[in-house]
Structures are given as structure tokens and as C-alpha cells.
Amino acid sequence: SAKDTENITYDEFKSVIFNRQEYFTKKMFSICDKDGSESISLQEFTETMGKLMKQSDKEEEMDKINREKLHFLFKIYDEDNSGEISRDEMRACIEICTKESNLHLEDVEVLADTLFDKADVDKSGAITFD
């Protein structure tokens, strides 16, 4: 149908996103797929990308825009979509980010723990967006 041709599947999305780490490709697809249909409409894609590309000359608008961009990144780290980033999610994401570097596993764990401890300001054992 015409509606089907307006949407792209994960495999189609993956073929145009040049990211060697499939985790990030899957998360980006999931974030764009706002209705959970396992396909992305042009509207879903342009809304998500529009938020990431948005700029402004006004400082108060840039604060809001930057917050939206940070929220997008937060959702990428929030692997289980719980609204919180656990220590394990932080560690897994940093492992993926550093996969092609020369960092040893112990270094990744130290880095993840250090970043997590700094971000977990209320010491709840999880990082929330707010």
C-alpha cells in the first residue's frame, strides 16, 4: 500500500546509517519510531532529526534545544527505556564507545564507574534525565 512505502524498516534504516556499532543504530531507530510500529514514517524521522539539527540565536531557546539534544543522548544510554541509566548500562555503553580504542576492560570499568559516580548526584544508584 501507499502507506507502507512512506515508512522505512530497521533494515532499510541500517543500510543508510553508517555506524559500525549496531547498538547505536538500533537505539536511534527505536527513538525515531515513536509509535512503536517497527517502522519509521517520514514525519517521525524528520521530527527527531529536526530536534537534533535545531539551532537558535536566542540563549533561552538554545537552552531548551540543548536540553532536547541531551535527552536524545540520555535515551541512547537508557538501554531498557526505564527512564534511568544504571551503572551496568553506563558501563555497556562506554564499552561500545571504546570498542575500537586501545582501552583495556579494567580502564573502561574505571571510566564508567567514575562517570557514573559523578552523574549519580543523589546516590540512588541510577541516573535520571532531570
C-alpha positions as MATLAB code, in Angstrom:
seq = 'SAKDTENITYDEFKSVIFNRQEYFTKKMFSICDKDGSESISLQEFTETMGKLMKQSDKEEEMDKINREKLHFLFKIYDEDNSGEISRDEMRACIEICTKESNLHLEDVEVLADTLFDKADVDKSGAITFD';
ca = [
       0.000    0.000    0.000;
       0.997    3.646   -0.297;
       1.307    3.925    3.481;
       3.899    1.112    3.547;
       6.127    2.892    1.043;
       6.189    6.000    3.227;
       7.804    4.107    6.115;
      11.235    2.560    6.425;
      12.058   -0.640    8.263;
      15.031   -1.190   10.554;
      16.969   -2.981    7.793;
      16.417   -0.048    5.422;
      17.397    2.403    8.170;
      20.533    0.388    8.966;
      21.570    0.401    5.314;
      21.750    4.222    5.235;
      23.139    4.849    8.731;
      26.889    4.374    8.628;
      27.507    3.374   12.226;
      29.650    0.315   12.877;
      28.079   -0.166   16.299;
      24.674   -1.773   15.745;
      23.635   -0.890   19.315;
      23.532    2.816   18.421;
      21.746    2.172   15.140;
      19.072    0.149   16.971;
      18.656    2.821   19.645;
      18.388    5.617   17.052;
      15.765    3.613   15.170;
      13.853    2.947   18.390;
      13.917    6.639   19.362;
      12.684    7.684   15.910;
       9.941    5.012   15.944;
       7.733    6.966   18.330;
       4.597    4.856   17.729;
       6.377    1.501   18.162;
       5.282    0.269   14.727;
       8.750   -1.156   13.951;
       8.966    1.229   11.032;
       9.724    4.924   10.821;
       7.476    7.337    8.995;
       8.901   10.375    7.273;
       7.216   12.518    9.939;
       8.793   10.555   12.822;
      12.202   10.788   11.180;
      12.040   14.499   10.366;
      10.729   15.392   13.848;
      13.577   13.513   15.545;
      16.301   14.774   13.204;
      14.847   18.282   13.320;
      15.337   18.349   17.092;
      18.951   17.232   16.704;
      19.759   19.787   13.994;
      17.876   22.720   15.521;
      19.771   25.934   16.306;
      18.853   29.391   17.577;
      20.441   32.772   18.140;
      18.444   33.243   21.353;
      20.106   31.931   24.501;
      16.865   30.835   26.184;
      15.840   28.893   23.072;
      19.274   27.261   22.877;
      18.913   26.089   26.481;
      15.693   24.263   25.515;
      17.234   22.927   22.285;
      20.333   21.668   24.092;
      18.138   20.002   26.716;
      16.267   18.164   23.917;
      19.582   17.028   22.423;
      20.794   15.811   25.821;
      17.520   13.953   26.304;
      18.091   12.187   22.972;
      21.562   11.088   24.142;
      20.124   10.024   27.500;
      17.657    7.745   25.698;
      20.535    6.107   23.836;
      22.273    5.211   27.120;
      18.987    4.102   28.743;
      19.132    0.622   27.231;
      15.943   -0.740   28.837;
      13.955    2.501   28.378;
      13.282    2.673   32.126;
      13.908    6.423   32.341;
      17.083    5.727   34.328;
      20.646    4.821   33.416;
      22.040    2.085   35.641;
      25.721    1.543   36.340;
      25.615   -1.528   34.055;
      24.019    0.487   31.223;
      26.713    3.164   31.592;
      29.444    0.525   31.538;
      27.936   -1.247   28.485;
      27.633    1.997   26.549;
      31.189    3.044   27.312;
      32.399   -0.420   26.306;
      30.660    0.010   22.959;
      32.036    3.536   22.519;
      35.587    2.427   23.260;
      35.447   -0.921   21.447;
      37.837    0.215   18.734;
      40.223    2.010   21.085;
      43.133    0.523   22.967;
      41.410    0.791   26.356;
      41.509   -2.382   28.426;
      38.362   -3.675   30.113;
      39.616   -2.529   33.532;
      40.096    1.012   32.163;
      36.573    1.003   30.737;
      35.161   -0.092   34.088;
      37.088    2.612   35.963;
      35.956    5.241   33.436;
      32.326    4.076   33.596;
      32.322    3.979   37.406;
      33.915    7.427   37.653;
      31.429    8.983   35.197;
      28.505    7.201   36.842;
      29.500    8.307   40.356;
      29.784   11.937   39.208;
      26.406   11.845   37.435;
      24.556    9.996   40.225;
      24.308   13.130   42.343;
      21.597   11.784   44.668;
      23.483    8.469   45.105;
      20.337    6.491   44.206;
      22.266    4.005   42.064;
      20.665    5.339   38.871;
      20.907    8.442   36.732;
      17.706   10.149   35.665;
      17.434   12.797   32.993;
      16.348   15.506   35.412;
];
